[in-house]
């Protein structure tokens, strides 16, 4: 529908662009969610300074048994560098690891995390 000056036509085009943009954003978010899974991990610390997280990472490498070092990582979450260990499907598995980790790092906790398969 056209009016003097093309007002409705421009409005229709703008609405169409917004709908396409929302559709694309929805598709991207579904793809990201599909490429990730929920797991349990043991969080050993979270710091604003990367250097402190790296020091903890090194201490964990020296203290824990090799089998517990699978998926030892530093994750950047907002403004924090978070040190986590493990990728467990079941909370009970994470709790067993937590019991061993707490011998050296008493502040450790079990957290549910969304780990992306591809990055």
N, C-alpha and C positions, 0 to 999 in steps of 0.2 A: 504494500500500500504506500503510495507516495503522497506527500502533502507539499505545500509550498515550502521550499527550502530543504526538502528531503529529510525532515526531522524524524519521522517514524522509520524510514529506511535505515538511517544511521543508527537509531536505537536498536533495530532488529539485528543489524550487523554486530553491534557491541554485545548484545545478549548471546548471539551465536558464538562469538569468540570466547566469552566467559564459560559457556557450556563446554566447549572443546577443551579449554584449559583445565577445568575441573575433571573432565574425563581422563585427560592425560595424567594429571596428578594422582587420580585414583588408581590407574593402571600401574604407575610406578610404585605406589605404596603397597599394592597387592603383590607385586613382584618381589619387593624387598622382604615382605613378611613371609612369603613362600620360600625364600632362600635362607631363612633362619629358623632356629628351633629353640625351645625353652629347655634349659638344663639347670643343674645346681652346681655351684662352685663354692669354694671356701675363699672368703675375702679376708686377707690378712692385714691390709691397711689401705688408707686413702689419704692423699696429701695434695696440697696446692703446689708444692715444688717437686718437679720431676726428679731432681737429684736425690731427694729423700726416698722416693719410690724406688729408684734404681739401687740405692744402698740396701733397702729392705729386700729387693729381688736377689741381690748378691748374697745376703745373709741366709735367705731361704734356700738358695742353691747349695750352700755349704752345710746347712743343718739337716735338711730332710733327705729321706731315702730317695734313690733314683725313681722308683715306681710312683712316688708322690709328685714328681716334678713334671709329669705330663700336663700340658696346657698351663704351665706357669707363665703368666703374662702381666704386662702393665697395660691397662686400658685407660684411655683419655675420656673421662665422662664429665661433660661440661667443663668446669675449671679444675677438676680434680684428676690426679693420676692414681688409679686404683690398682692394687696388686692382688691378683687372684690366682688360685691354684685349682686345677681340675675341671672336668666337664663330665658331670655325672647325670645319668638319666633318672636315677631315683634318689630321693632325699636321704634314704638310709645309707646309701653308698657315700654320699657327701658327709654325713654325720660320722661315719667310721674314719674317714680321712681327717675330719675336724678334730676328733679325739687325739689323733697322733700329732697333728700340727699344733694343737694347743699346748703340748708339752714344752714347746719352744716359743710359741707366739700365743700367749693366753687371750689376747683380744680378738682372735680370729672368729668369724661367724660364717654360717651357711647362708648363701643368697641364691635366689632364683634369677637366672640371667638369660638373656636372649642372645645367642651366639650365631652370627652370620656364617654360613658355610663358605661363601665366597666374598672376598673383599678386594 
